[in-house]
Amino acid sequence: MVKKEQLEFHNLKFHRYFNDIEKAAGDIESMLKSDYRLSKRTIALLLLQDDEEIKALVKKKEKSFDDIDSIIKKTRESCPEPLQYLIMLEHQGKVEKILREVVKNHEKEESSIEQWLDNITIRPLTGIPILLLVLYFGLYKFVGQFGAGTVVDFIEGNIFEAYVNPWINRLVVSLIPYKPVQELLALDYGIITLGIRYAVAIILPIVGTFFLVFSIIEDSGYLPRLALLVDRTFKVIGLNGRAVIPMTLGFGCDTMATLVSRTLETKRERIIATLLLALAIPCSAQLGVILALLSGRPYAMAVWVGFIFLVFLLIGYLSAKILPGERPDFYMEVPPLRIPKLNNVLEKTFSRMQWYFIEIVPMFILASVLIWFGKITGLFDFIMNALAPVMSSMGLPKKAAEAFLFGFFRRDYGAAGLYDLQKSGALNGVQMVVASATLTLFVPCIAQFSIMVKERGIKTALAIVGFIIPFAFISGIALNWMLNTLGVAL
Amino acid sequence: MDCCKSRKSIFSFLKKNFIDKKNEERSETKKHKLILVGTPNVGKSVIFNYLTGSYVTVSNYPGTTVEITRGTGKIGDEMYEVIDTPGMYSLIPITEEERVTRTLLLKEDPDLVIHVVDAKNLERMLPLTLQLKEAGLPLMLVVNMMDEAERLGRFVDIEKLGKILEIPVAATAAAINRGMAEFKRKVADYGKKRAA
């Protein structure tokens, strides 16, 4: 073990400096008069290691801070290496001594299957095909076709449209004589017939299947390996492999992912990640609906994936160029691959679905109420008309504006609106791609926006949204123009 | 807002409600405070869930917990406030999450700090144990993922480790529930000793 010997060698060489540090720490200790919760020795060592927070604290509490500071400076000058490094070596040395006594290694090599799996998931040549397989079976087949197709069709068609909606409509119409109240509860945009139906029949099966797949992938330990795999690609966009975690989480829920972007090391990285999450990462519900929408047309799907991926790279690259700062190096723990346990996976899936459901239902109801309010006041039609030219420049029917309006409330709500539109046969292949792509880029939902404000500050959040809205529509127009010019039929 | 916050497990929801009610009058007397610390991805959240019967998201990648989570659980005969923290590598913080944990250690007055480590990577993790001990915190060490270490052919003499460090040490494989009851008993013992 070469590494170990080196450490010990260093220890011998530097140990005598540690005596200086030890003495300095002792001196400082005796000068600390206040109570710090942590021991005085620890405070002294932290001071020697240049810990700003502790320094500020001690400066406030001790009259003799200047004397302490001069000890720190003197010690630092007398040592050839940073004090933090020397102290770390000292601890490391102690630990090795302890471990020699308590650890018995019957060095077994990592089992060959595990090593093999490790290798093939990390190397680009095999890693990328594996990633594609995971995406194809996990996302496309299971979430897209089974969740968003089979299950949604069953709940939508066999339960809501066949029983719930007609029954609610009849009940509401016969009990309540006022048309506006009827429309609030039922009919085309009612709380029950639209809000609850979207939530239960379309969104829930999709996020349920997604969270199931995601939990399995998560528990298997595949994500950190994915991080290593894409580290190089991510460097181009000013992020390192560590950002894979917020990004993949974003495919589950961008709100949650924005929160997790806190684990990135620099402010610059956090801003880039927040922007990309808001712009180019569709959340699971949105993704599921779009997968279902385009699943009958593989080429349309390919164009959508390619376009979003391009936007992701382009905007990432540009923002990395514009925002100043260095690119931090990548360091991450790679946990072993594990076989996910059914119990854990189910518990996690349920807890996420529960959380998701609790969050979306009020939003869906609120959206229904607002749309209802907009309808009876004529505001809705006004906005729809105002959006009509934008829609037509993207080659979309006027009714598509509805989906974008819904998208303001939640990403998935907008996608669900699109799903409704497509079922009525109002869109052809190109239109569907353009609408899906624009909607994917379009505003983050209200929840995500509020987290953006909380994490990055109101100015950054507004700047990001102010960029995204026009950018989404311009991209839509460009994509439509491109597809039409090339004469692609999808 | 986010699912990482403590959310009660569906299964233990009723049970816990019941326990909470029963202990309401007693909780007026001061609850013991227990803080879980350690490097990311060593199993702090699994242990938190075990001690409190609530559910925080656990996963097999580092950095799932980005905020402090508080829960309550009964250990032995005492009620404990259990605090789960974002990962920390050393007492000197580098990222925001690490700062969160250290600030917590500076501000709170814990009755017990549990340092959770990965048995496979003791070399890298025990330095923090030494730092925490040096800081004079009431410390206990949990060597987790014993099963995975053993599969790699690595055996740790837990008793000896405890003697050298002069703190209680427990060996667990939290994900498969091994050694957890024993660990809980050690926490309860520690509480009793401190009280006496």
Contacts between the chains, C-beta under 8 A, distances in Angstrom:
chain1	res1	chain2	res2	distance
A	36	B	106	7.4
A	37	B	105	7.4
A	37	B	106	5.5
A	37	B	107	7.4
A	37	B	109	6.9
A	38	B	105	6.9
A	38	B	106	6.5
A	38	B	135	4.3
A	38	B	136	6.5
A	38	B	137	7.3
A	39	B	134	6.5
A	39	B	135	5.2
A	39	B	136	3.5
A	41	B	134	6.0
A	41	B	135	8.0
A	41	B	136	8.0
A	42	B	91	7.0
A	42	B	131	7.2
A	42	B	134	5.4
A	42	B	135	4.0
A	42	B	136	7.1
A	45	B	134	7.5
A	46	B	91	6.7
A	46	B	92	6.7
A	49	B	92	5.8
A	51	B	92	5.6
A	53	B	93	7.7
A	53	B	99	7.4
A	53	B	102	7.8
A	53	B	103	7.9
A	84	B	92	6.8
A	88	B	90	7.8
A	88	B	127	6.9
A	91	B	127	4.1
A	91	B	130	5.2
A	91	B	131	6.9
A	92	B	123	7.7
A	92	B	127	6.0
A	94	B	130	6.1
A	95	B	122	7.5
A	95	B	123	6.3
A	95	B	126	4.3
A	95	B	127	5.5
A	95	B	130	6.8
A	96	B	123	6.9
A	98	B	126	6.8
A	98	B	161	7.1
A	98	B	164	5.4
A	98	B	165	7.3
A	99	B	122	5.8
A	99	B	123	6.4
A	99	B	126	7.2
A	101	B	157	7.7
A	101	B	160	6.3
A	101	B	164	6.7
A	102	B	156	5.8
A	102	B	157	4.4
A	102	B	158	7.9
A	102	B	160	4.8
A	102	B	161	4.5
A	102	B	164	7.0
A	103	B	122	6.7
A	103	B	154	6.3
A	103	B	155	7.1
A	103	B	156	5.5
A	103	B	157	7.5
A	104	B	154	7.4
A	104	B	155	4.5
A	104	B	156	8.0
A	104	B	157	7.4
A	105	B	153	6.2
A	105	B	154	5.3
A	105	B	155	7.8
A	106	B	153	4.0
A	106	B	154	7.6
A	106	B	155	7.3
A	107	B	153	5.6
A	108	B	151	7.7
A	108	B	152	6.0
A	108	B	153	3.4
A	110	B	152	6.8
A	111	B	151	7.7
A	215	B	59	7.9
A	218	B	59	4.4
A	218	B	60	6.2
A	218	B	61	6.7
A	219	B	59	6.3
A	219	B	60	5.0
A	220	B	60	6.6
A	221	B	60	4.3
A	221	B	61	7.0
A	223	B	60	7.7
A	223	B	61	4.7
A	224	B	61	5.3
A	224	B	62	7.3
A	245	B	61	6.2
A	245	B	63	6.2
A	253	B	3	7.9
A	255	B	1	7.2
A	255	B	2	6.8
A	256	B	2	4.9
A	256	B	3	6.3
A	256	B	4	7.4
A	259	B	1	7.7
A	259	B	2	5.1
A	259	B	4	7.6
A	259	B	66	6.4
A	260	B	63	7.0
A	260	B	64	7.9
A	260	B	66	5.8
A	262	B	66	5.1
A	262	B	96	5.9
A	262	B	97	6.5
A	263	B	63	4.3
A	263	B	66	6.1
A	263	B	95	6.8
A	263	B	97	6.1
A	265	B	94	7.4
A	265	B	95	5.6
A	332	B	62	6.5
A	333	B	39	7.4
A	333	B	40	6.4
A	333	B	41	5.5
A	333	B	62	4.8
A	335	B	41	5.5
A	335	B	60	5.4
A	335	B	61	6.7
A	335	B	62	7.4
A	336	B	120	7.9
A	336	B	148	6.0
A	338	B	60	5.9
A	338	B	175	7.7
A	341	B	175	7.2
A	341	B	176	7.9
A	344	B	58	6.9
A	344	B	175	7.6
A	347	B	9	6.6
A	347	B	11	7.9
A	347	B	55	6.6
A	348	B	57	6.2
A	348	B	58	7.2
A	348	B	59	7.6
A	350	B	10	6.0
A	351	B	3	6.3
A	351	B	7	5.5
A	351	B	9	7.1
A	351	B	10	7.6
A	351	B	55	5.3
A	351	B	57	6.9
A	352	B	3	5.1
A	352	B	57	7.4
A	354	B	7	7.1
A	354	B	10	7.1
A	355	B	2	7.7
A	355	B	3	4.0
A	355	B	7	6.2
A	356	B	3	7.5
A	359	B	1	7.6
A	447	B	1	7.1
A	451	B	1	6.9
A	451	B	2	7.8
